[in-house]
């Protein structure tokens, strides 16, 4: 995977917290920031996918309805 460098400025307090957390997790600050950003992007994309599905307004079924429909036990 190709990567590109970026630069951010954080308030000193946030930077200190980031140092502490990275040390506790035994990872680098870069790794911690990268994982946090990628997780946030994934959450955003998941949210958009859910919003699109809801907008389609197709009938949804609960697990109980599915089990009853197919004769499955709880």
N, CA, C and O atoms as a printed pandas DataFrame, in Angstrom:
     atom_number atom_name residue_name chain_id  residue_number  x_coord  y_coord  z_coord
0              1         N          UNK        A               1    0.852   -1.170    0.000
1              2        CA          UNK        A               1    0.000    0.000    0.000
2              3         C          UNK        A               1    0.901    1.238    0.000
3              4         O          UNK        A               1    1.823    1.353    0.808
4              5         N          UNK        A               2    0.619    2.146   -0.910
5              6        CA          UNK        A               2    1.357    3.402   -0.933
6              7         C          UNK        A               2    0.871    4.290    0.197
7              8         O          UNK        A               2   -0.314    4.296    0.529
8              9         N          UNK        A               3    1.776    5.026    0.775
9             10        CA          UNK        A               3    1.417    5.939    1.851
10            11         C          UNK        A               3    1.925    7.330    1.517
11            12         O          UNK        A               3    2.863    7.496    0.737
12            13         N          UNK        A               4    1.294    8.321    2.117
13            14        CA          UNK        A               4    1.706    9.708    1.929
14            15         C          UNK        A               4    1.827   10.355    3.300
15            16         O          UNK        A               4    0.968   10.153    4.158
16            17         N          UNK        A               5    2.870   11.121    3.511
17            18        CA          UNK        A               5    3.028   11.780    4.819
18            19         C          UNK        A               5    2.032   12.934    4.973
19            20         O          UNK        A               5    1.680   13.600    3.999
20            21         N          UNK        A               6    1.592   13.154    6.193
21            22        CA          UNK        A               6    0.765   14.303    6.529
22            23         C          UNK        A               6    1.310   14.915    7.805
23            24         O          UNK        A               6    2.097   14.291    8.517
24            25         N          UNK        A               7    0.898   16.109    8.084
25            26        CA          UNK        A               7    1.347   16.786    9.298
26            27         C          UNK        A               7    0.132   17.393    9.983
27            28         O          UNK        A               7   -0.730   17.976    9.325
28            29         N          UNK        A               8    0.062   17.258   11.310
29            30        CA          UNK        A               8   -1.022   17.871   12.067
30            31         C          UNK        A               8   -0.442   18.598   13.263
31            32         O          UNK        A               8    0.648   18.279   13.739
32            33         N          UNK        A               9   -1.179   19.567   13.732
33            34        CA          UNK        A               9   -0.794   20.277   14.952
34            35         C          UNK        A               9   -1.860   19.984   15.997
35            36         O          UNK        A               9   -3.057   20.125   15.748
36            37         N          UNK        A              10   -1.395   19.571   17.175
37            38        CA          UNK        A              10   -2.295   19.263   18.280
38            39         C          UNK        A              10   -2.022   20.204   19.435
39            40         O          UNK        A              10   -0.898   20.678   19.603
40            41         N          UNK        A              11   -3.039   20.474   20.229
41            42        CA          UNK        A              11   -2.775   21.202   21.471
42            43         C          UNK        A              11   -1.804   20.375   22.324
43            44         O          UNK        A              11   -1.829   19.146   22.277
44            45         N          UNK        A              12   -0.964   21.040   23.087
45            46        CA          UNK        A              12    0.050   20.347   23.886
46            47         C          UNK        A              12   -0.570   19.279   24.786
47            48         O          UNK        A              12   -0.019   18.187   24.924
48            49         N          UNK        A              13   -1.707   19.589   25.396
49            50        CA          UNK        A              13   -2.351   18.607   26.288
50            51         C          UNK        A              13   -2.750   17.346   25.517
51            52         O          UNK        A              13   -2.558   16.232   26.005
52            53         N          UNK        A              14   -3.303   17.520   24.321
53            54        CA          UNK        A              14   -3.684   16.358   23.507
54            55         C          UNK        A              14   -2.451   15.551   23.122
55            56         O          UNK        A              14   -2.492   14.320   23.111
56            57         N          UNK        A              15   -1.369   16.227   22.809
57            58        CA          UNK        A              15   -0.123   15.550   22.458
58            59         C          UNK        A              15    0.412   14.741   23.631
59            60         O          UNK        A              15    0.902   13.626   23.448
60            61         N          UNK        A              16    0.320   15.294   24.827
61            62        CA          UNK        A              16    0.773   14.569   26.022
62            63         C          UNK        A              16   -0.088   13.334   26.275
63            64         O          UNK        A              16    0.426   12.273   26.629
64            65         N          UNK        A              17   -1.385   13.479   26.094
65            66        CA          UNK        A              17   -2.288   12.330   26.260
66            67         C          UNK        A              17   -1.983   11.274   25.209
67            68         O          UNK        A              17   -1.985   10.079   25.504
68            69         N          UNK        A              18   -1.724   11.711   23.991
69            70        CA          UNK        A              18   -1.366   10.797   22.912
70            71         C          UNK        A              18   -0.084   10.034   23.247
71            72         O          UNK        A              18   -0.002    8.826   23.025
72            73         N          UNK        A              19    0.910   10.735   23.778
73            74        CA          UNK        A              19    2.158   10.082   24.221
74            75         C          UNK        A              19    1.871    9.005   25.263
75            76         O          UNK        A              19    2.358    7.879   25.162
76            77         N          UNK        A              20    1.079    9.367   26.254
77            78        CA          UNK        A              20    0.754    8.434   27.331
78            79         C          UNK        A              20    0.030    7.204   26.805
79            80         O          UNK        A              20    0.375    6.074   27.152
80            81         N          UNK        A              21   -0.969    7.428   25.970
81            82        CA          UNK        A              21   -1.754    6.311   25.437
82            83         C          UNK        A              21   -0.895    5.408   24.558
83            84         O          UNK        A              21   -0.971    4.184   24.668
84            85         N          UNK        A              22   -0.098    5.988   23.706
85            86        CA          UNK        A              22    0.779    5.191   22.841
86            87         C          UNK        A              22    1.724    4.341   23.678
87            88         O          UNK        A              22    1.945    3.170   23.371
88            89         N          UNK        A              23    2.283    4.929   24.737
89            90        CA          UNK        A              23    3.168    4.167   25.627
90            91         C          UNK        A              23    2.431    3.026   26.299
91            92         O          UNK        A              23    2.951    1.914   26.384
92            93         N          UNK        A              24    1.216    3.291   26.781
93            94        CA          UNK        A              24    0.433    2.239   27.444
94            95         C          UNK        A              24    0.083    1.105   26.481
95            96         O          UNK        A              24    0.031   -0.059   26.877
96            97         N          UNK        A              25   -0.155    1.447   25.229
97            98        CA          UNK        A              25   -0.526    0.436   24.232
98            99         C          UNK        A              25    0.690   -0.199   23.558
99           100         O          UNK        A              25    0.549   -1.121   22.755
100          101         N          UNK        A              26    1.888    0.299   23.891
101          102        CA          UNK        A              26    3.151   -0.208   23.320
102          103         C          UNK        A              26    3.167   -0.090   21.802
103          104         O          UNK        A              26    3.597   -1.004   21.097
104          105         N          UNK        A              27    2.686    1.062   21.307
105          106        CA          UNK        A              27    2.743    1.345   19.882
106          107         C          UNK        A              27    3.248    2.785   19.718
107          108         O          UNK        A              27    3.321    3.548   20.682
108          109         N          UNK        A              28    3.589    3.129   18.499
109          110        CA          UNK        A              28    4.053    4.489   18.244
110          111         C          UNK        A              28    2.858    5.441   18.152
111          112         O          UNK        A              28    1.722    5.025   17.922
112          113         N          UNK        A              29    3.148    6.722   18.339
113          114        CA          UNK        A              29    2.086    7.727   18.170
114          115         C          UNK        A              29    1.572    7.697   16.738
115          116         O          UNK        A              29    0.372    7.843   16.506
116          117         N          UNK        A              30    2.462    7.509   15.785
117          118        CA          UNK        A              30    2.055    7.442   14.379
118          119         C          UNK        A              30    1.065    6.310   14.161
119          120         O          UNK        A              30    0.038    6.490   13.506
120          121         N          UNK        A              31    1.376    5.143   14.714
121          122        CA          UNK        A              31    0.490    3.987   14.565
122          123         C          UNK        A              31   -0.862    4.261   15.232
123          124         O          UNK        A              31   -1.909    3.933   14.674
124          125         N          UNK        A              32   -0.835    4.854   16.406
125          126        CA          UNK        A              32   -2.063    5.165   17.123
126          127         C          UNK        A              32   -2.929    6.143   16.324
127          128         O          UNK        A              32   -4.135    5.937   16.191
128          129         N          UNK        A              33   -2.327    7.188   15.803
129          130        CA          UNK        A              33   -3.060    8.179   15.013
130          131         C          UNK        A              33   -3.619    7.535   13.744
131          132         O          UNK        A              33   -4.780    7.749   13.394
132          133         N          UNK        A              34   -2.795    6.749   13.061
133          134        CA          UNK        A              34   -3.228    6.094   11.822
134          135         C          UNK        A              34   -4.425    5.177   12.082
135          136         O          UNK        A              34   -5.410    5.212   11.344
136          137         N          UNK        A              35   -4.338    4.358   13.132
137          138        CA          UNK        A              35   -5.437    3.443   13.454
138          139         C          UNK        A              35   -6.709    4.208   13.808
139          140         O          UNK        A              35   -7.807    3.807   13.423
140          141         N          UNK        A              36   -6.558    5.313   14.544
141          142        CA          UNK        A              36   -7.724    6.109   14.932
142          143         C          UNK        A              36   -8.393    6.724   13.710
143          144         O          UNK        A              36   -9.619    6.725   13.598
144          145         N          UNK        A              37   -7.588    7.243   12.803
145          146        CA          UNK        A              37   -8.146    7.847   11.591
146          147         C          UNK        A              37   -8.840    6.804   10.740
147          148         O          UNK        A              37   -9.961    7.024   10.282
148          149         N          UNK        A              38   -8.187    5.665   10.519
149          150        CA          UNK        A              38   -8.791    4.615    9.697
150          151         C          UNK        A              38  -10.079    4.084   10.320
151          152         O          UNK        A              38  -11.038    3.791    9.606
152          153         N          UNK        A              39  -10.107    3.959   11.641
153          154        CA          UNK        A              39  -11.322    3.516   12.321
154          155         C          UNK        A              39  -12.446    4.533   12.139
155          156         O          UNK        A              39  -13.594    4.159   11.902
156          157         N          UNK        A              40  -12.117    5.800   12.247
157          158        CA          UNK        A              40  -13.119    6.857   12.067
158          159         C          UNK        A              40  -13.667    6.858   10.644
159          160         O          UNK        A              40  -14.866    7.045   10.442
160          161         N          UNK        A              41  -12.797    6.650    9.658
161          162        CA          UNK        A              41  -13.237    6.575    8.264
162          163         C          UNK        A              41  -14.160    5.377    8.075
163          164         O          UNK        A              41  -15.198    5.491    7.424
164          165         N          UNK        A              42  -13.791    4.236    8.635
165          166        CA          UNK        A              42  -14.616    3.032    8.520
166          167         C          UNK        A              42  -15.985    3.251    9.163
167          168         O          UNK        A              42  -17.003    2.854    8.597
168          169         N          UNK        A              43  -16.018    3.874   10.332
169          170        CA          UNK        A              43  -17.293    4.172   10.998
170          171         C          UNK        A              43  -18.160    5.071   10.128
171          172         O          UNK        A              43  -19.367    4.855   10.013
172          173         N          UNK        A              44  -17.545    6.078    9.516
173          174        CA          UNK        A              44  -18.273    7.000    8.655
174          175         C          UNK        A              44  -18.861    6.265    7.452
175          176         O          UNK        A              44  -20.029    6.457    7.115
176          177         N          UNK        A              45  -18.055    5.426    6.807
177          178        CA          UNK        A              45  -18.541    4.677    5.647
178          179         C          UNK        A              45  -19.647    3.696    6.034
179          180         O          UNK        A              45  -20.616    3.530    5.293
180          181         N          UNK        A              46  -19.506    3.049    7.187
181          182        CA          UNK        A              46  -20.561    2.159    7.680
182          183         C          UNK        A              46  -21.849    2.933    7.897
183          184         O          UNK        A              46  -22.929    2.464    7.536
184          185         N          UNK        A              47  -21.739    4.107    8.479
185          186        CA          UNK        A              47  -22.904    4.944    8.738
186          187         C          UNK        A              47  -23.603    5.336    7.443
187          188         O          UNK        A              47  -24.831    5.310    7.367
188          189         N          UNK        A              48  -22.827    5.699    6.424
189          190        CA          UNK        A              48  -23.408    6.050    5.127
190          191         C          UNK        A              48  -24.123    4.859    4.508
191          192         O          UNK        A              48  -25.191    5.018    3.917
192          193         N          UNK        A              49  -23.548    3.670    4.637
193          194        CA          UNK        A              49  -24.163    2.457    4.096
194          195         C          UNK        A              49  -25.489    2.174    4.798
195          196         O          UNK        A              49  -26.474    1.821    4.151
196          197         N          UNK        A              50  -25.511    2.328    6.104
197          198        CA          UNK        A              50  -26.749    2.128    6.868
198          199         C          UNK        A              50  -27.793    3.155    6.458
199          200         O          UNK        A              50  -28.960    2.811    6.269
200          201         N          UNK        A              51  -27.388    4.408    6.320
201          202        CA          UNK        A              51  -28.326    5.452    5.898
202          203         C          UNK        A              51  -28.937    5.136    4.534
203          204         O          UNK        A              51  -30.137    5.323    4.336
204          205         N          UNK        A              52  -28.125    4.663    3.602
205          206        CA          UNK        A              52  -28.628    4.300    2.272
206          207         C          UNK        A              52  -29.631    3.161    2.367
207          208         O          UNK        A              52  -30.664    3.183    1.697
208          209         N          UNK        A              53  -29.332    2.168    3.193
209          210        CA          UNK        A              53  -30.234    1.024    3.347
210          211         C          UNK        A              53  -31.566    1.471    3.947
211          212         O          UNK        A              53  -32.622    1.002    3.522
212          213         N          UNK        A              54  -31.527    2.363    4.919
213          214        CA          UNK        A              54  -32.746    2.854    5.551
214          215         C          UNK        A              54  -33.575    3.649    4.553
215          216         O          UNK        A              54  -34.803    3.562    4.555
216          217         N          UNK        A              55  -32.914    4.418    3.707
217          218        CA          UNK        A              55  -33.623    5.238    2.722
218          219         C          UNK        A              55  -34.363    4.393    1.692
219          220         O          UNK        A              55  -35.347    4.848    1.109
220          221         N          UNK        A              56  -33.908    3.187    1.466
221          222        CA          UNK        A              56  -34.580    2.302    0.506
222          223         C          UNK        A              56  -35.930    1.824    1.040
223          224         O          UNK        A              56  -36.789    1.377    0.280
224          225         N          UNK        A              57  -36.100    1.926    2.352
225          226        CA          UNK        A              57  -37.351    1.600    3.032
226          227         C          UNK        A              57  -37.899    0.206    2.698
227          228         O          UNK        A              57  -39.112    0.025    2.587
228          229         N          UNK        A              58  -37.033   -0.743    2.545
229          230        CA          UNK        A              58  -37.479   -2.112    2.346
230          231         C          UNK        A              58  -37.901   -2.694    3.688
231          232         O          UNK        A              58  -37.393   -2.290    4.734
232          233         N          UNK        A              59  -38.815   -3.626    3.655
233          234        CA          UNK        A              59  -39.298   -4.276    4.868
234          235         C          UNK        A              59  -38.146   -5.019    5.522
235          236         O          UNK        A              59  -37.405   -5.744    4.857
236          237         N          UNK        A              60  -38.000   -4.837    6.814
237          238        CA          UNK        A              60  -37.006   -5.578    7.578
238          239         C          UNK        A              60  -37.724   -6.543    8.512
239          240         O          UNK        A              60  -38.892   -6.346    8.848
240          241         N          UNK        A              61  -37.026   -7.571    8.921
241          242        CA          UNK        A              61  -37.606   -8.599    9.775
242          243         C          UNK        A              61  -36.730   -8.804   11.003
243          244         O          UNK        A              61  -35.502   -8.780   10.921
244          245         N          UNK        A              62  -37.376   -9.005   12.126
245          246        CA          UNK        A              62  -36.628   -9.307   13.344
246          247         C          UNK        A              62  -36.162  -10.757   13.292
247          248         O          UNK        A              62  -36.649  -11.553   12.491
248          249         N          UNK        A              63  -35.210  -11.083   14.161
249          250        CA          UNK        A              63  -34.725  -12.464   14.216
250          251         C          UNK        A              63  -35.864  -13.414   14.583
251          252         O          UNK        A              63  -35.937  -14.526   14.061
252          253         N          UNK        A              64  -36.753  -12.979   15.483
253          254        CA          UNK        A              64  -37.899  -13.817   15.875
254          255         C          UNK        A              64  -38.811  -14.091   14.674
255          256         O          UNK        A              64  -39.304  -15.206   14.504
256          257         N          UNK        A              65  -39.030  -13.064   13.842
257          258        CA          UNK        A              65  -39.871  -13.256   12.650
258          259         C          UNK        A              65  -39.229  -14.225   11.664
259          260         O          UNK        A              65  -39.915  -15.059   11.073
260          261         N          UNK        A              66  -37.934  -14.118   11.489
261          262        CA          UNK        A              66  -37.223  -15.022   10.582
262          263         C          UNK        A              66  -37.308  -16.461   11.085
263          264         O          UNK        A              66  -37.577  -17.381   10.313
264          265         N          UNK        A              67  -37.077  -16.648   12.386
265          266        CA          UNK        A              67  -37.141  -17.988   12.965
266          267         C          UNK        A              67  -38.540  -18.568   12.829
267          268         O          UNK        A              67  -38.688  -19.736   12.469
268          269         N          UNK        A              68  -39.569  -17.773   13.110
269          270        CA          UNK        A              68  -40.952  -18.244   13.002
270          271         C          UNK        A              68  -41.285  -18.586   11.552
271          272         O          UNK        A              68  -41.928  -19.601   11.284
272          273         N          UNK        A              69  -40.863  -17.768   10.647
273          274        CA          UNK        A              69  -41.155  -17.967    9.228
274          275         C          UNK        A              69  -40.549  -19.254    8.713
275          276         O          UNK        A              69  -41.132  -19.909    7.849
276          277         N          UNK        A              70  -39.375  -19.634    9.233
277          278        CA          UNK        A              70  -38.675  -20.814    8.743
278          279         C          UNK        A              70  -38.760  -22.001    9.705
279          280         O          UNK        A              70  -38.059  -23.000    9.542
280          281         N          UNK        A              71  -39.626  -21.872   10.702
281          282        CA          UNK        A              71  -39.830  -22.977   11.627
282          283         C          UNK        A              71  -38.633  -23.293   12.497
283          284         O          UNK        A              71  -38.437  -24.449   12.874
284          285         N          UNK        A              72  -37.838  -22.311   12.821
285          286        CA          UNK        A              72  -36.659  -22.528   13.652
286          287         C          UNK        A              72  -37.015  -22.249   15.120
287          288         O          UNK        A              72  -37.869  -21.415   15.420
288          289         N          UNK        A              73  -36.350  -22.954   16.007
289          290        CA          UNK        A              73  -36.584  -22.750   17.432
290          291         C          UNK        A              73  -35.723  -21.625   17.962
291          292         O          UNK        A              73  -34.686  -21.301   17.382
292          293         N          UNK        A              74  -36.157  -21.020   19.081
293          294        CA          UNK        A              74  -35.359  -19.965   19.739
294          295         C          UNK        A              74  -34.145  -20.540   20.389
295          296         O          UNK        A              74  -33.359  -19.806   20.988
